[in-house]
Amino acid sequence: MPFRFDNTYARLPASFSARVDPTPVSAPEWIALNRDLADELGLDPARLDSDEGLAFLSGNRVPEGAEPLAAAYSGHQFGGFSPVLGDGRTILLGEVVHRDGLHRDLQLKGSGPTPFSRRGDGRSALGPVLREYLVSETMHALGVPTTRALAAIWSGDKVYREEVEPGGVFTRVARSHLRIGTCEYFASRGDADGLRILVDYALRRHYPDQADVENPALALLEGVAARQARLVAQWMGLGFIHGVITDNMSLSGETLDYGPCAFLDRYDPAKKFSFIDRGGRYAYGNQPNIAHWNLARLAEALLPLVADDEGEAVRAVTVVLEGFPDRFRAAWADVFSAKLGFPDGQAGDLAEGLLALMAEQGLDFTLAFRHLRDAAAEGRDEAFLAQFPRPESARIWLDTWRARLRDEAGVPAEVAATAMRRANPVFIPRNHRIEEVIAAAREKDFTPFHRLREVLRRPYEEQSDAAEFEAPPLPHEEVRTTFCGT
């Protein structure tokens, strides 16, 4: 089998993980194999799409060269510190080398219990498998740093949650699964040697140009802060709500774990979907604040390595943390200015004005920007203005936007329209469409999954045969709550 493993994480000290094999499932069947991604990973898609490949990616057989393990980490969940979380229902098979020359983790999700399962079954219901496949691959197509989906498999087993569900196994591909909580795990144990090994490993894997700097811990904090500022701004620009960005903030700067995630329909900065987020801690508009809070926890964990003198260490990390809000605001202005056709963050104030109108009048987030991109050319305002119950204020905003494009930015309408088509998707994985996919899949009908999967491969393109996937939900279709799957 063409898995050419080079398992760097497995070569770290034993304290970093627990060795554990996947638990076989009873009757695995393919749902989806991402042949394009397989090819990028140097895997032979034809050989992988076989009974042998199915056995490997369902956890029924360990491929040669794999060194299965469950990673150890801590984390803060809803503000409370859990000293031991770890991979409770995921198992890292090993690492392969992408065509870009960088390592990628191959991780099975739903592959059985590990020493970190905390009495859990280590399994995944089918719904979260399909949700993560669709959303992670769409995020990749949208240009957002993210883990990827290599395979989704029907396990043939039942999973017991609030009700009995069919089970699935998901193969996730990531630059790594290192988290802020991985640093906290060693810091909370006073294991300075382990923390130092981790920092050096993370820099060499994700920030190689910083691997030999004088202060590696501070360089890691700065690198993670910069990538997370950009990442969260990109989420906001798509109306994406992660739902659990506590123990799931990666050191690589990728979007990690698509549990109770969702996309906005009607724009509301206080919107949340996660069933367990009762107070809205991880609501859409609070995501930059939580990212900042998480970075503070990373800074605390790294303090012993930043400087021997605690006061000096605190001063150094404080500079990074205090710079995060400005870094995020600049990234946010870049993202939303691009959505309005402006270069280099020139239209952050205009974007804020439009969002205020959208919130006041209850506009659909994706459709508002989708129709605005069509209004970039003169005389095509009707669809944009028709979304507003009271269009007078929107018309004033539209006139201001067009005048500033012309007079301040000097951007011709056609150029703006082209740029906006690259920044404003036509299609997103709308929550009600994903629920339709999951409902059909419970009856072993994967036609809606494959149809939606194909549409979402090209989210920025007009697709005349897929117009129904643009539409927001009808009142009876609206999804109000999502679940993490555990």
Secondary structure as the mmCIF struct_conf table of DSSP 4:
data_model
#
loop_
_struct_conf.conf_type_id
_struct_conf.id
_struct_conf.beg_label_comp_id
_struct_conf.beg_label_asym_id
_struct_conf.beg_label_seq_id
_struct_conf.end_label_comp_id
_struct_conf.end_label_asym_id
_struct_conf.end_label_seq_id
TURN_TY1_P TURN_TY1_P1 THR A 8 THR A 8
HELX_RH_3T_P HELX_RH_3T_P1 TYR A 9 ARG A 11
BEND BEND1 LEU A 12 LEU A 12
HELX_RH_3T_P HELX_RH_3T_P2 ALA A 14 PHE A 16
STRN STRN1 SER A 17 ARG A 19
HELX_LH_PP_P HELX_LH_PP_P1 ASP A 21 PRO A 24
BEND BEND2 SER A 26 ALA A 27
STRN STRN2 GLU A 29 LEU A 33
HELX_RH_AL_P HELX_RH_AL_P1 ARG A 35 GLU A 40
TURN_TY1_P TURN_TY1_P2 LEU A 41 GLY A 42
HELX_RH_AL_P HELX_RH_AL_P2 PRO A 45 LEU A 48
BEND BEND3 ASP A 49 SER A 50
HELX_RH_AL_P HELX_RH_AL_P3 ASP A 51 SER A 58
TURN_TY1_P TURN_TY1_P3 GLY A 59 GLY A 59
BEND BEND4 ASN A 60 ARG A 61
HELX_LH_PP_P HELX_LH_PP_P2 VAL A 62 PRO A 63
TURN_TY1_P TURN_TY1_P4 GLU A 64 GLY A 65
STRN STRN3 LEU A 69 ALA A 71
STRN STRN4 GLY A 75 GLN A 77
TURN_TY1_P TURN_TY1_P5 PHE A 78 GLY A 79
STRN STRN5 GLY A 80 SER A 82
BEND BEND5 PRO A 83 PRO A 83
BEND BEND6 GLY A 88 ARG A 89
STRN STRN6 THR A 90 VAL A 97
TURN_TY1_P TURN_TY1_P6 ARG A 99 ASP A 100
BEND BEND7 GLY A 101 GLY A 101
STRN STRN7 HIS A 103 LYS A 109
BEND BEND8 GLY A 110 GLY A 110
STRN STRN8 SER A 111 SER A 111
TURN_TY1_P TURN_TY1_P7 PRO A 115 PHE A 116
BEND BEND9 SER A 117 SER A 117
TURN_TY1_P TURN_TY1_P8 ARG A 118 ARG A 119
STRN STRN9 ARG A 123 ARG A 123
STRN STRN10 SER A 124 ALA A 125
HELX_RH_AL_P HELX_RH_AL_P4 LEU A 126 ALA A 141
TURN_TY1_P TURN_TY1_P9 LEU A 142 GLY A 143
STRN STRN11 THR A 146 THR A 146
STRN STRN12 ARG A 148 TYR A 160
BEND BEND10 ARG A 161 GLU A 163
STRN STRN13 VAL A 164 ALA A 174
BEND BEND11 ARG A 175 ARG A 175
STRN STRN14 ARG A 179 ARG A 179
HELX_RH_AL_P HELX_RH_AL_P5 ILE A 180 SER A 188
TURN_TY1_P TURN_TY1_P10 ARG A 189 GLY A 190
HELX_RH_AL_P HELX_RH_AL_P6 ALA A 192 HIS A 206
HELX_RH_3T_P HELX_RH_3T_P3 PRO A 208 GLN A 210
TURN_TY1_P TURN_TY1_P11 ALA A 211 ASP A 212
BEND BEND12 GLU A 214 GLU A 214
HELX_RH_AL_P HELX_RH_AL_P7 PRO A 216 LEU A 238
TURN_TY1_P TURN_TY1_P12 GLY A 239 GLY A 239
STRN STRN15 PHE A 240 ILE A 241
BEND BEND13 GLY A 243 GLY A 243
TURN_TY1_P TURN_TY1_P13 ILE A 245 ASN A 248
STRN STRN16 MET A 249 SER A 250
BEND BEND14 LEU A 251 GLY A 253
STRN STRN17 THR A 255 THR A 255
BEND BEND15 GLY A 259 PRO A 260
STRN STRN18 ALA A 262 PHE A 263
BEND BEND16 ASP A 265 ASP A 265
STRN STRN19 ARG A 266 ARG A 266
TURN_TY1_P TURN_TY1_P14 PRO A 269 ALA A 270
STRN STRN20 SER A 274 SER A 274
TURN_TY1_P TURN_TY1_P15 PHE A 275 ILE A 276
TURN_TY1_P TURN_TY1_P16 ARG A 278 GLY A 279
TURN_TY1_P TURN_TY1_P17 ARG A 281 TYR A 282
HELX_RH_3T_P HELX_RH_3T_P4 TYR A 284 ASN A 286
HELX_RH_AL_P HELX_RH_AL_P8 GLN A 287 VAL A 306
BEND BEND17 ASP A 308 ASP A 309
HELX_RH_AL_P HELX_RH_AL_P9 GLU A 310 LYS A 339
TURN_TY1_P TURN_TY1_P18 LEU A 340 GLY A 341
BEND BEND18 PRO A 343 PRO A 343
TURN_TY1_P TURN_TY1_P19 ASP A 344 ALA A 347
HELX_RH_AL_P HELX_RH_AL_P10 GLY A 348 GLN A 361
TURN_TY1_P TURN_TY1_P20 GLY A 362 GLY A 362
STRN STRN21 ASP A 364 ASP A 364
HELX_RH_AL_P HELX_RH_AL_P11 PHE A 365 ASP A 374
TURN_TY1_P TURN_TY1_P21 ALA A 375 ALA A 375
BEND BEND19 ALA A 376 ALA A 377
TURN_TY1_P TURN_TY1_P22 GLU A 378 GLY A 379
HELX_RH_AL_P HELX_RH_AL_P12 GLU A 382 LEU A 385
TURN_TY1_P TURN_TY1_P23 ALA A 386 GLN A 387
BEND BEND20 PRO A 389 ARG A 390
HELX_RH_AL_P HELX_RH_AL_P13 PRO A 391 ASP A 407
TURN_TY1_P TURN_TY1_P24 GLU A 408 GLU A 408
BEND BEND21 ALA A 409 ALA A 409
HELX_RH_AL_P HELX_RH_AL_P14 ALA A 413 ARG A 421
TURN_TY1_P TURN_TY1_P25 ARG A 422 ALA A 423
BEND BEND22 ASN A 424 ASN A 424
BEND BEND23 VAL A 426 VAL A 426
HELX_RH_AL_P HELX_RH_AL_P15 ASN A 431 ARG A 442
TURN_TY1_P TURN_TY1_P26 GLU A 443 LYS A 444
HELX_RH_AL_P HELX_RH_AL_P16 THR A 447 LEU A 456
TURN_TY1_P TURN_TY1_P27 ARG A 457 ARG A 457
BEND BEND24 ARG A 458 ARG A 458
TURN_TY1_P TURN_TY1_P28 PRO A 459 TYR A 460
BEND BEND25 GLU A 461 GLU A 461
HELX_RH_3T_P HELX_RH_3T_P5 SER A 464 PHE A 469
TURN_TY1_P TURN_TY1_P29 GLU A 470 GLU A 470
BEND BEND26 ALA A 471 ALA A 471
HELX_LH_PP_P HELX_LH_PP_P3 PRO A 472 LEU A 474
HELX_RH_3T_P HELX_RH_3T_P6 PRO A 475 GLU A 477
STRN STRN22 THR A 482 THR A 482
#
